[in-house]
């Protein structure tokens, strides 16, 4: 009898211990969430630390919600016979509690390794050879106080001959400027033109940089009848003058775009040209014996016009795959900590961010790629804007 009483006492103690442990965990969670809520209210900059919670919430999709409801009300599962086949409560709870996706190994490291967020993005469309180990990325420039490297190989920079196109194209925008090209990271440069520089993180110059690609694109599009304007603002120079950081570049390029749109209501397309920090083996391709710098499209996942921006990037990717296979690395979605997430693409349904080549490409390769892009862009533009008048093509207005 005493043995039974002793066993019962032990069971009661164990149950009491478990209850206390559970209450302690609940109180601790309430305290943590209350403290984080208080801190983010007092200091908005602390909200970056809530990124994991935000990402976890993003995983709680409609499908997951439907699955949870069907566990409680079986009428939901009858409405969807597939319910429960691909999801389990254990996998749902594991993903939500740890923010780790077994389908994506990057989630095991992405929050732990400094700087790894640069790769914590999504591949929407993958060109040949593109995967999560070689996604495009951008490195911050050196300190503004560091002197710029002297230039070299300047005599080798020459304008590529324009592709054969009519001097008087059959379709024109009638003198209207409908495309606006600019460079948020205006001093991104290329190592072949920077004397003594081999570190890709130092490939920046105020004199030879991606702005030359914007000028080349303007020339190519104008020759195809598409009126194009190019920003003259050195955004990174403005950052230096205001003593702002590299990640604040879009705070300075945004008003440039807004002013251009306000002054010209005809602007329908916004194109922001960048260069990738990847090396040449990832950013170069040979097509029909000619070397090209690869292209990549970036779509901001945190802007209200995301779907429209992705749609135009998708169309251009498909055209490039058809006419210049392997030239495009793909379409990439960027958002979350360490990324702007908008890239001014909320200002227009036809906003593009293009990575043209990498730090090792030369202007022969870069100009060849700009020609290819202008070719497919003009095709897309005229397909969308040409009008039929009495059975014949008329000038687009």
Beta strands, then each sheet from edge to edge (+ up, - down):
strand 1: 122-126
strand 2: 177-182
strand 3: 227-230
strand 4: 269-274
strand 5: 284-287
strand 6: 290-293
strand 7: 295-300
strand 8: 328-334
strand 9: 351-356
strand 10: 387-389
strand 11: 392-394
sheet 1: 1+ 8- 7- 9+ 4+ 2+ 3+
sheet 2: 5+ 6-
sheet 3: 10+ 11-
end
